[in-house]
Amino acid sequence: MTTAPTVPATTVRSWQPPTGILPRGTLVVLPGRGEHGGTYERFGRRLAADGYVVHALDTAPEHTAREVLTKAAAAAGEHPAPPLVLVGSDTGALQALHTATVTDAPFTTAGLILAGTAPTADGPAPATGSAADDHDSDWEAELAARTACPTHRKKITDDREFVRGRLFGPVPAHLLPDTRPDLPALVLHGEADPISPLEQARGLAERLPHATLGVLHEGVHDVLNDATHRTTAATIVLWLERLRADREMNPILTLETGAHPAHS
């Protein structure tokens, strides 16, 4: 059984593989606007059950790449199980991109998982209710933009640490410049994301030298915590297993349907 998360003084939530299972890698999760490490409890438990050590940080969008590196290194420890992968959601995805380009990092980043990457260009602001003081309507609009999963909606609604409304705020300027780390990357994005258009994710995947794009049909912004979270987690595990086996990400297994093979 997966161990319960621990919350040390550095405000890191960590999940370990079941007793007797050697760690297959280390994931460091960078949350997005309004979120904290505990928002990713379900994700952490699921990936830990598959043998991966998961550390979810309490980083904020305002933290610089250096600050993220310091927190990630403290969470991962001196000898993290390889491969070490940065997992970012929303602004956390942008932080992962910038952090991975720091040349004198205290650890080696083997890959990136970029989920629901925050918008890096000006666009129409999402509707947040019919009136400025209509807080209930604003929250319902934010929930609809974030996730269609009723379990996750209840979790963040009841969460006193969760900061409502941040999702509709600006992305910090230091995260806006384009950066293209030379690493394997899995870009995951909701087809119906009302915060970041899918075409932005497509463009990001095209610019990165070693990226794979995964589109969640009918998915919204928080793809790691959306209604399709099981499919998303399974896709991540398959991608991680390929990364473990071969940095070139050659397929381990091929599923063939008629004349159109699909790789995993």
Solvent accessible surface area in square Angstrom, and as a share of the most:
residue,aa,sasa,rsa
1,M,211,0.94
2,T,20,0.12
3,T,62,0.36
4,A,68,0.53
5,P,38,0.24
6,T,86,0.50
7,V,88,0.51
8,P,67,0.42
9,A,109,0.84
10,T,86,0.50
11,T,64,0.37
12,V,7,0.04
13,R,25,0.09
14,S,15,0.09
15,W,1,0.00
16,Q,76,0.34
17,P,11,0.07
18,P,27,0.17
19,T,131,0.76
20,G,77,0.74
21,I,89,0.45
22,L,153,0.76
23,P,60,0.38
24,R,82,0.30
25,G,0,0.00
26,T,2,0.01
27,L,0,0.00
28,V,0,0.00
29,V,0,0.00
30,L,0,0.00
31,P,0,0.00
32,G,2,0.01
33,R,6,0.02
34,G,6,0.06
35,E,17,0.08
36,H,19,0.09
37,G,0,0.00
38,G,11,0.11
39,T,1,0.01
40,Y,1,0.00
41,E,53,0.24
42,R,54,0.20
43,F,8,0.03
44,G,0,0.00
45,R,85,0.31
46,R,71,0.26
47,L,0,0.00
48,A,0,0.00
49,A,61,0.47
50,D,69,0.36
51,G,0,0.00
52,Y,1,0.00
53,V,13,0.07
54,V,0,0.00
55,H,15,0.07
56,A,0,0.00
57,L,1,0.01
58,D,42,0.22
59,T,3,0.02
60,A,34,0.27
61,P,4,0.02
62,E,97,0.43
63,H,43,0.19
64,T,61,0.36
65,A,25,0.20
66,R,133,0.49
67,E,76,0.34
68,V,0,0.00
69,L,5,0.03
70,T,94,0.54
71,K,78,0.33
72,A,0,0.00
73,A,26,0.20
74,A,68,0.53
75,A,18,0.14
76,A,14,0.11
77,G,40,0.39
78,E,156,0.70
79,H,167,0.75
80,P,34,0.22
81,A,22,0.17
82,P,105,0.66
83,P,18,0.11
84,L,7,0.03
85,V,0,0.00
86,L,0,0.00
87,V,0,0.00
88,G,0,0.00
89,S,1,0.01
90,D,2,0.01
91,T,0,0.00
92,G,0,0.00
93,A,0,0.00
94,L,8,0.04
95,Q,3,0.01
96,A,0,0.00
97,L,6,0.03
98,H,33,0.15
99,T,2,0.01
100,A,20,0.16
101,T,57,0.33
102,V,29,0.17
103,T,139,0.81
104,D,90,0.47
105,A,33,0.26
106,P,93,0.58
107,F,27,0.11
108,T,114,0.66
109,T,18,0.11
110,A,25,0.19
111,G,0,0.00
112,L,1,0.00
113,I,0,0.00
114,L,0,0.00
115,A,0,0.00
116,G,0,0.00
117,T,3,0.02
118,A,0,0.00
119,P,28,0.17
120,T,50,0.29
121,A,78,0.61
122,D,155,0.80
123,G,57,0.55
124,P,136,0.86
125,A,88,0.69
126,P,39,0.25
127,A,90,0.70
128,T,44,0.26
129,G,36,0.34
130,S,110,0.71
131,A,47,0.36
132,A,103,0.80
133,D,109,0.56
134,D,48,0.25
135,H,136,0.61
136,D,114,0.59
137,S,37,0.24
138,D,36,0.18
139,W,17,0.06
140,E,99,0.44
141,A,27,0.21
142,E,2,0.01
143,L,9,0.04
144,A,55,0.43
145,A,6,0.05
146,R,2,0.01
147,T,0,0.00
148,A,56,0.44
149,C,7,0.04
150,P,103,0.65
151,T,90,0.52
152,H,4,0.02
153,R,76,0.28
154,K,139,0.59
155,K,69,0.29
156,I,1,0.01
157,T,51,0.30
158,D,88,0.46
159,D,33,0.17
160,R,243,0.89
161,E,102,0.46
162,F,14,0.06
163,V,75,0.43
164,R,119,0.43
165,G,39,0.38
166,R,83,0.30
167,L,2,0.01
168,F,48,0.20
169,G,24,0.23
170,P,126,0.79
171,V,20,0.11
172,P,25,0.16
173,A,79,0.61
174,H,74,0.33
175,L,4,0.02
176,L,73,0.36
177,P,80,0.50
178,D,79,0.41
179,T,22,0.13
180,R,136,0.50
181,P,8,0.05
182,D,89,0.46
183,L,25,0.12
184,P,2,0.01
185,A,1,0.01
186,L,3,0.02
187,V,0,0.00
188,L,3,0.01
189,H,0,0.00
190,G,0,0.00
191,E,83,0.37
192,A,56,0.43
193,D,12,0.06
194,P,70,0.44
195,I,18,0.09
196,S,0,0.00
197,P,77,0.49
198,L,27,0.13
199,E,117,0.53
200,Q,36,0.16
201,A,0,0.00
202,R,95,0.35
203,G,19,0.18
204,L,8,0.04
205,A,15,0.12
206,E,142,0.64
207,R,91,0.33
208,L,8,0.04
209,P,69,0.44
210,H,82,0.37
211,A,32,0.24
212,T,66,0.39
213,L,51,0.25
214,G,19,0.18
215,V,40,0.23
216,L,16,0.08
217,H,137,0.61
218,E,148,0.67
219,G,3,0.03
220,V,20,0.12
221,H,1,0.00
222,D,2,0.01
223,V,0,0.00
224,L,5,0.03
225,N,1,0.00
226,D,3,0.02
227,A,57,0.44
228,T,50,0.29
229,H,10,0.05
230,R,155,0.57
231,T,83,0.48
232,T,3,0.01
233,A,5,0.04
234,A,55,0.43
235,T,50,0.29
236,I,0,0.00
237,V,24,0.14
238,L,90,0.45
239,W,11,0.04
240,L,1,0.00
241,E,40,0.18
242,R,43,0.16
243,L,12,0.06
244,R,99,0.36
245,A,73,0.56
246,D,42,0.22
247,R,118,0.43
248,E,127,0.57
249,M,26,0.12
250,N,84,0.43
251,P,60,0.37
252,I,106,0.54
253,L,94,0.47
254,T,58,0.34
255,L,107,0.53
256,E,132,0.59
257,T,106,0.61
258,G,76,0.73
259,A,88,0.68
260,H,146,0.65
261,P,72,0.45
262,A,57,0.44
263,H,108,0.48
264,S,24,0.16
